[in-house]
Amino acid sequence: MIDKLVAKGFKTIRIPVTWHNHIIDKSYTIDPAWMKRVKEIVDYCLKKGLFVIINVHHDNSDSSLSYGKGFYPRSNQMGESKKFLANIWSQITLAFNNGYDYHLIFEALNEPRLIGDGHEWYYQAGDQSSEECVKVVNEYNNMIHTIIRNSGGNNKLRFLLFTSGAAAFSYVTSNNFYLPDDTKYNPKIKRILVSVHMYAPYDFAMNGDMSKNQFTEAYKNELESNFQALKAKFISNGYYVVFTEMGATDKMNTDQRIAWGTFYVQRAKKLRMACVIWDNNIFNTNWDANEKFGLYHRSQGTFEPDSYVTALINAAKS
């Protein structure tokens, strides 16, 4: 699979890793066999010259959080959450350090969100849940940052990705979200990256409504507005932005997805932002476009629609 991705022209692979269901004792020890397998996949990718992102991906529990089940971004769940995250990241930093150079990037958290809350996916200024989520995730980020940097070696210099609630544009651009201070470790070069999941504009890119299938001028302007907000908050202050998830669901509108993807990737690159396309292996087998982000048929090694994937690759080269 990795050979086919490299041959197609991909330069980066993001590996979503689950940890909570591979803990084998009361000390949060990760099953050595699981860690070995994660290393094996990472090594495959690095050997092929790819940049690799690994993270804590499927470990966001709900508000009934219990031992070893992950984390939750609420103040009353910080005790168990911090124990889990500290132990998991301590083991990741031990497993991946001096044998791994700048091609390996750590992403602290994937979509840290308030599962079941009305503001799970969208930040609202002044809303108690939203503000609490931002504050708690900031604290988790700071703790993870310290653990990684204090492990020394290449981890002191490694590029690190941090995000806010749900990795959503609205959370990341909120006034109270801030990045960990890395100047103690890297005073001259910023090695902190901003992670954003931006399936935008929502109605075109993520809404399953088949009628919203044209990449209109209004949608283009909405996307540009998002880019400019990210530029103002991060790029202008020397921090690079990575869209660690982006994509447009398949509404049987390949030409419009190509127009969207070409604009998105080219504008992002010009503004010093990088794109990682999301592929959930779900393809458009009917007229329901919900969650149809599949692009790569794993067993066959083929792409669908191939023209769309090729357009994304070409946009990144231009």
C-alpha positions as CSV (number, residue, x, y, z in Angstrom):
1,M,0.0,0.0,0.0
2,I,2.8,2.4,0.9
3,D,4.7,1.7,-2.3
4,K,1.6,2.7,-4.3
5,L,1.0,5.9,-2.4
6,V,4.7,6.9,-2.9
7,A,4.4,6.1,-6.6
8,K,1.3,8.2,-6.9
9,G,3.3,11.2,-5.5
10,F,2.2,11.5,-1.9
11,K,4.9,12.9,0.4
12,T,3.3,12.6,3.8
13,I,1.3,9.9,5.6
14,R,-0.6,10.4,8.8
15,I,-1.0,7.3,10.8
16,P,-3.9,7.4,13.3
17,V,-2.9,5.3,16.3
18,T,-5.2,3.9,19.0
19,W,-3.6,3.3,22.4
20,H,-6.2,2.8,25.1
21,N,-7.2,-0.7,24.1
22,H,-3.6,-1.9,24.1
23,I,-2.8,-1.1,27.7
24,I,-1.9,-4.3,29.6
25,D,-1.6,-3.3,33.3
26,K,-2.4,-0.8,36.0
27,S,0.7,1.3,35.1
28,Y,-0.7,2.2,31.6
29,T,1.9,0.0,30.0
30,I,1.4,-0.3,26.2
31,D,1.5,-3.8,24.9
32,P,5.1,-4.2,23.5
33,A,3.7,-6.1,20.5
34,W,1.5,-3.1,19.6
35,M,4.3,-0.7,19.9
36,K,6.4,-2.9,17.8
37,R,3.7,-2.9,15.1
38,V,3.4,0.8,15.2
39,K,7.2,1.1,14.8
40,E,7.1,-1.3,11.9
41,I,4.6,0.8,9.9
42,V,6.4,4.0,10.7
43,D,9.7,2.4,9.6
44,Y,8.1,1.3,6.3
45,C,7.0,4.8,5.5
46,L,10.3,6.5,6.5
47,K,12.3,4.0,4.5
48,K,10.3,5.2,1.4
49,G,11.2,8.8,2.2
50,L,7.8,10.0,3.5
51,F,7.1,12.4,6.3
52,V,5.2,10.6,9.0
53,I,2.7,11.9,11.5
54,I,1.8,9.7,14.5
55,N,-0.6,10.7,17.2
56,V,-3.0,9.7,20.0
57,H,-6.1,9.3,17.7
58,H,-9.0,7.2,18.9
59,D,-8.5,7.8,22.7
60,N,-11.0,10.6,23.3
61,S,-13.4,9.0,25.8
62,D,-16.8,10.3,26.9
63,S,-17.6,12.1,30.2
64,S,-17.8,8.8,32.0
65,L,-14.1,8.4,31.7
66,S,-12.5,5.6,33.7
67,Y,-9.0,4.2,34.1
68,G,-7.1,3.5,30.9
69,K,-10.0,4.5,28.6
70,G,-8.3,7.7,27.3
71,F,-8.9,11.4,28.0
72,Y,-11.7,13.9,28.1
73,P,-11.4,17.8,27.8
74,R,-13.3,18.7,31.0
75,S,-11.8,20.1,34.2
76,N,-13.4,17.3,36.3
77,Q,-11.8,14.6,34.1
78,M,-8.3,16.1,34.1
79,G,-6.9,13.8,36.8
80,E,-7.4,10.5,34.9
81,S,-6.8,12.2,31.5
82,K,-3.4,13.6,32.5
83,K,-2.3,10.2,33.9
84,F,-3.3,8.5,30.7
85,L,-1.7,11.1,28.3
86,A,1.5,11.4,30.4
87,N,2.1,7.7,30.5
88,I,1.2,7.1,26.8
89,W,3.4,10.0,25.6
90,S,6.3,9.0,27.8
91,Q,6.3,5.6,26.1
92,I,6.0,7.0,22.6
93,T,8.9,9.4,23.2
94,L,11.0,6.5,24.5
95,A,10.1,4.3,21.5
96,F,10.7,7.1,18.9
97,N,13.7,9.3,19.6
98,N,17.2,9.3,18.3
99,G,16.6,6.7,15.6
100,Y,14.0,9.1,14.1
101,D,14.9,12.4,12.5
102,Y,12.7,15.3,11.4
103,H,10.7,13.2,9.0
104,L,8.8,11.9,12.0
105,I,6.3,14.4,13.5
106,F,4.3,14.0,16.7
107,E,0.7,15.1,16.8
108,A,-0.3,15.5,20.5
109,L,-4.0,15.0,20.2
110,N,-6.6,14.2,17.5
111,E,-9.9,16.2,17.8
112,P,-10.0,16.5,21.6
113,R,-13.7,17.1,21.9
114,L,-16.6,17.2,24.3
115,I,-18.4,14.1,23.1
116,G,-22.1,14.5,23.6
117,D,-22.0,18.3,24.3
118,G,-23.7,20.8,22.1
119,H,-20.3,22.4,21.4
120,E,-18.5,19.2,20.6
121,W,-17.6,20.3,17.1
122,Y,-18.0,24.1,17.2
123,Y,-16.6,26.8,19.4
124,Q,-18.8,29.7,20.6
125,A,-17.2,32.6,22.4
126,G,-18.4,33.0,25.9
127,D,-20.0,29.5,26.0
128,Q,-18.9,27.8,29.2
129,S,-18.4,24.4,27.6
130,S,-16.4,25.9,24.7
131,E,-14.2,28.0,26.9
132,E,-13.5,25.1,29.3
133,C,-12.6,22.8,26.5
134,V,-10.1,25.4,25.1
135,K,-8.5,25.9,28.6
136,V,-8.3,22.2,29.4
137,V,-6.8,21.3,26.0
138,N,-4.2,24.0,26.4
139,E,-3.2,22.4,29.6
140,Y,-3.0,18.9,28.0
141,N,-0.9,20.4,25.2
142,N,1.5,22.0,27.6
143,M,2.0,18.8,29.5
144,I,2.6,16.7,26.4
145,H,5.0,19.3,25.0
146,T,7.0,19.2,28.2
147,I,7.1,15.4,28.3
148,I,8.3,15.3,24.7
149,R,10.9,18.0,24.9
150,N,12.3,16.8,28.3
151,S,12.9,13.3,26.7
152,G,15.9,15.0,25.0
153,G,17.7,13.8,21.9
154,N,15.9,14.3,18.6
155,N,12.6,14.8,20.5
156,K,14.0,18.1,21.7
157,L,14.2,19.2,18.1
158,R,11.2,17.3,16.6
159,F,8.4,19.2,14.9
160,L,5.2,18.9,17.1
161,L,1.6,19.4,16.1
162,F,-0.9,21.0,18.5
163,T,-4.6,21.7,18.1
164,S,-7.6,22.9,20.1
165,G,-11.2,21.5,20.6
166,A,-12.2,19.0,17.9
167,A,-9.2,20.3,15.8
168,A,-12.0,22.6,14.4
169,F,-11.2,25.9,12.7
170,S,-13.5,27.7,15.1
171,Y,-11.7,26.3,18.2
172,V,-8.2,26.8,16.8
173,T,-8.8,30.4,15.8
174,S,-10.5,31.3,19.1
175,N,-8.8,34.0,21.2
176,N,-8.0,31.7,24.2
177,F,-6.2,28.9,22.3
178,Y,-2.5,29.3,22.5
179,L,0.5,27.1,21.5
180,P,3.0,25.8,24.0
181,D,6.1,28.0,24.5
182,D,9.0,26.2,22.8
183,T,11.6,29.0,23.0
184,K,13.4,27.3,25.9
185,Y,14.2,24.3,23.6
186,N,14.3,26.0,20.2
187,P,15.0,29.7,20.6
188,K,15.8,30.4,16.9
189,I,13.6,28.1,14.9
190,K,9.9,27.5,15.5
191,R,9.3,23.7,15.6
192,I,5.7,24.0,16.8
193,L,3.0,23.4,14.1
194,V,-0.7,24.1,14.2
195,S,-3.1,21.2,13.4
196,V,-6.5,22.0,11.9
197,H,-9.2,19.8,10.5
198,M,-10.9,21.8,7.8
199,Y,-13.6,20.2,5.7
200,A,-14.6,23.5,4.3
201,P,-16.8,25.0,3.2
202,Y,-19.0,22.7,5.2
203,D,-21.9,22.5,2.9
204,F,-19.8,21.6,-0.1
205,A,-17.2,19.5,1.6
206,M,-19.0,17.6,4.4
207,N,-22.7,18.1,4.2
208,G,-24.3,14.9,2.7
209,D,-26.9,17.0,0.8
210,M,-26.4,16.0,-2.8
211,S,-27.7,19.3,-4.1
212,K,-24.8,21.2,-2.5
213,N,-22.3,19.9,-5.1
214,Q,-21.0,22.9,-6.9
215,F,-17.9,24.8,-5.8
216,T,-19.3,28.2,-6.2
217,E,-17.7,31.6,-5.9
218,A,-19.3,32.1,-2.5
219,Y,-17.8,28.8,-1.3
220,K,-14.4,29.9,-2.6
221,N,-14.7,33.2,-0.7
222,E,-15.7,31.4,2.5
223,L,-12.6,29.1,2.2
224,E,-10.4,32.1,1.5
225,S,-11.7,33.8,4.6
226,N,-10.7,30.8,6.7
227,F,-7.2,30.8,5.2
228,Q,-6.8,34.5,6.0
229,A,-7.9,34.0,9.6
230,L,-5.3,31.3,10.1
231,K,-2.7,33.4,8.4
232,A,-3.4,36.3,10.7
233,K,-3.2,34.3,13.9
234,F,-0.4,31.8,13.1
235,I,1.5,32.4,9.8
236,S,2.0,36.1,10.5
237,N,3.6,35.0,13.8
238,G,5.9,32.5,12.3
239,Y,3.9,29.3,12.9
240,Y,3.2,26.9,10.1
241,V,-0.3,25.4,9.7
242,V,-1.0,21.8,8.7
243,F,-4.5,20.7,7.6
244,T,-4.0,17.3,9.1
245,E,-7.5,16.4,7.8
246,M,-9.2,18.0,4.8
247,G,-11.4,16.6,2.0
248,A,-14.6,16.9,0.1
249,T,-17.2,14.1,0.3
250,D,-18.1,12.4,-3.0
251,K,-21.4,13.7,-4.4
252,M,-20.8,12.3,-7.9
253,N,-19.2,15.6,-8.8
254,T,-15.6,14.8,-9.6
255,D,-15.1,18.0,-11.7
256,Q,-16.2,20.2,-8.8
257,R,-14.1,18.3,-6.3
258,I,-11.1,18.8,-8.6
259,A,-11.9,22.6,-8.7
260,W,-12.2,22.7,-4.9
261,G,-9.1,20.6,-4.2
262,T,-6.9,22.5,-6.7
263,F,-7.9,25.8,-5.2
264,Y,-7.6,24.6,-1.6
265,V,-4.2,23.0,-2.0
266,Q,-2.7,25.7,-4.1
267,R,-3.9,28.5,-1.8
268,A,-2.7,26.6,1.3
269,K,0.8,26.1,-0.2
270,K,1.1,29.8,-1.2
271,L,0.2,30.8,2.4
272,R,2.8,28.3,3.9
273,M,0.2,25.8,4.9
274,A,0.3,22.0,4.2
275,C,-2.5,19.6,3.4
276,V,-3.1,16.0,4.4
277,I,-6.2,14.5,2.6
278,W,-8.4,12.3,4.7
279,D,-9.4,8.9,3.4
280,N,-11.7,6.8,5.5
281,N,-12.0,4.0,2.9
282,I,-15.8,4.7,2.4
283,F,-16.7,5.0,-1.3
284,N,-19.8,6.4,-3.0
285,T,-21.8,3.2,-3.7
286,N,-25.1,5.1,-3.5
287,W,-26.6,8.5,-3.6
288,D,-26.0,9.2,0.1
289,A,-22.9,11.3,0.2
290,N,-22.4,11.3,3.9
291,E,-18.8,10.4,4.9
292,K,-17.8,9.3,1.4
293,F,-14.1,10.3,1.7
294,G,-12.7,7.1,0.3
295,L,-9.9,7.6,-2.3
296,Y,-7.6,4.6,-2.2
297,H,-8.6,1.0,-2.6
298,R,-6.2,-0.7,-0.2
299,S,-6.3,-4.2,-1.6
300,Q,-6.2,-3.2,-5.3
301,G,-3.8,-0.3,-4.9
302,T,-6.0,1.9,-7.1
303,F,-7.5,5.4,-6.7
304,E,-11.1,6.5,-7.1
305,P,-11.6,9.0,-8.7
306,D,-8.1,8.8,-10.0
307,S,-8.4,12.2,-11.7
308,Y,-9.3,13.8,-8.4
309,V,-6.3,12.3,-6.6
310,T,-4.0,13.3,-9.5
311,A,-5.3,16.8,-9.4
312,L,-4.5,17.1,-5.6
313,I,-1.0,15.8,-6.2
314,N,-0.5,18.2,-9.1
315,A,-1.8,21.1,-7.1
316,A,0.8,20.4,-4.4
317,K,3.5,20.4,-7.0
318,S,2.5,23.7,-8.6
